[in-house]
Amino acid sequence: VDVYTDDQGGYGITYSPGWSGTTMIWKDPLFTPGPNIVANSPLTVTKVSDTKQTSHSSFKEKSGRTVTVDTVCTKTS
């Protein structure tokens, strides 16, 4: 479980059952559609190696446009 807050009094919760092989999926049980964002996807984290992870998620805007967010995290010494 990940609980987060912001400096405006907002908060959120995401949860994951943990790693399944090299993948961990985080879901947002409190997501509610807003004026511009109508849907979101779970965040999928993939362990590529001991020093690299990738993540993928997306959200859908009211206009119908889907925005995809992909990241790469690499550990350096």
C-alpha positions as CSV (number, residue, x, y, z in Angstrom):
1,V,0.0,0.0,0.0
2,D,1.2,3.5,-0.9
3,V,-0.5,6.5,0.8
4,Y,0.5,9.9,-0.4
5,T,-0.6,13.5,0.4
6,D,0.0,16.8,-1.2
7,D,0.4,20.3,0.2
8,Q,-3.2,21.2,-0.8
9,G,-4.8,18.7,1.5
10,G,-5.3,16.0,-1.2
11,Y,-4.4,12.4,-0.7
12,G,-4.4,9.1,-2.5
13,I,-3.9,5.4,-2.1
14,T,-2.5,2.8,-4.4
15,Y,-2.0,-0.8,-3.7
16,S,-0.3,-3.8,-5.2
17,P,-0.3,-7.5,-4.3
18,G,3.5,-7.5,-4.8
19,W,5.8,-8.9,-7.4
20,S,4.6,-11.6,-9.8
21,G,7.8,-12.6,-11.5
22,T,9.3,-9.4,-12.9
23,T,6.0,-7.4,-12.8
24,M,4.2,-5.4,-10.1
25,I,0.9,-3.8,-10.8
26,W,-0.4,-0.8,-8.8
27,K,-4.1,0.0,-8.7
28,D,-5.8,3.2,-7.5
29,P,-9.0,2.2,-5.7
30,L,-10.0,5.8,-5.0
31,F,-9.8,7.1,-8.6
32,T,-12.9,9.1,-9.5
33,P,-13.4,10.8,-12.9
34,G,-12.8,14.5,-12.9
35,P,-13.6,17.4,-15.2
36,N,-10.8,16.5,-17.6
37,I,-9.6,12.9,-16.7
38,V,-12.3,10.3,-17.1
39,A,-10.3,7.0,-16.8
40,N,-6.9,5.7,-15.8
41,S,-5.0,2.4,-16.1
42,P,-3.0,0.6,-13.4
43,L,0.7,1.4,-13.2
44,T,2.7,-1.6,-14.4
45,V,6.3,-1.7,-13.1
46,T,8.7,-4.2,-14.8
47,K,12.1,-5.3,-13.5
48,V,14.3,-5.5,-16.5
49,S,17.6,-6.2,-14.6
50,D,19.1,-5.6,-11.1
51,T,19.8,-2.0,-12.2
52,K,16.8,-1.1,-14.4
53,Q,13.1,-0.9,-14.1
54,T,10.4,0.4,-16.5
55,S,6.9,1.6,-15.8
56,H,3.8,2.1,-17.9
57,S,0.4,3.8,-17.3
58,S,-2.1,5.9,-19.1
59,F,-5.1,8.0,-18.6
60,K,-8.0,9.1,-20.8
61,E,-9.1,12.7,-21.1
62,K,-12.6,13.9,-21.5
63,S,-11.8,14.7,-25.2
64,G,-11.2,11.1,-25.8
65,R,-7.4,11.5,-26.1
66,T,-5.3,8.8,-24.3
67,V,-2.1,9.9,-22.7
68,T,0.6,7.3,-22.1
69,V,3.3,7.7,-19.5
70,D,6.4,5.4,-19.9
71,T,9.4,5.7,-17.6
72,V,12.8,4.1,-17.3
73,C,14.7,4.1,-14.0
74,T,18.3,3.1,-14.0
75,K,20.5,2.6,-10.9
76,T,24.0,4.0,-11.2
77,S,26.8,3.5,-8.8
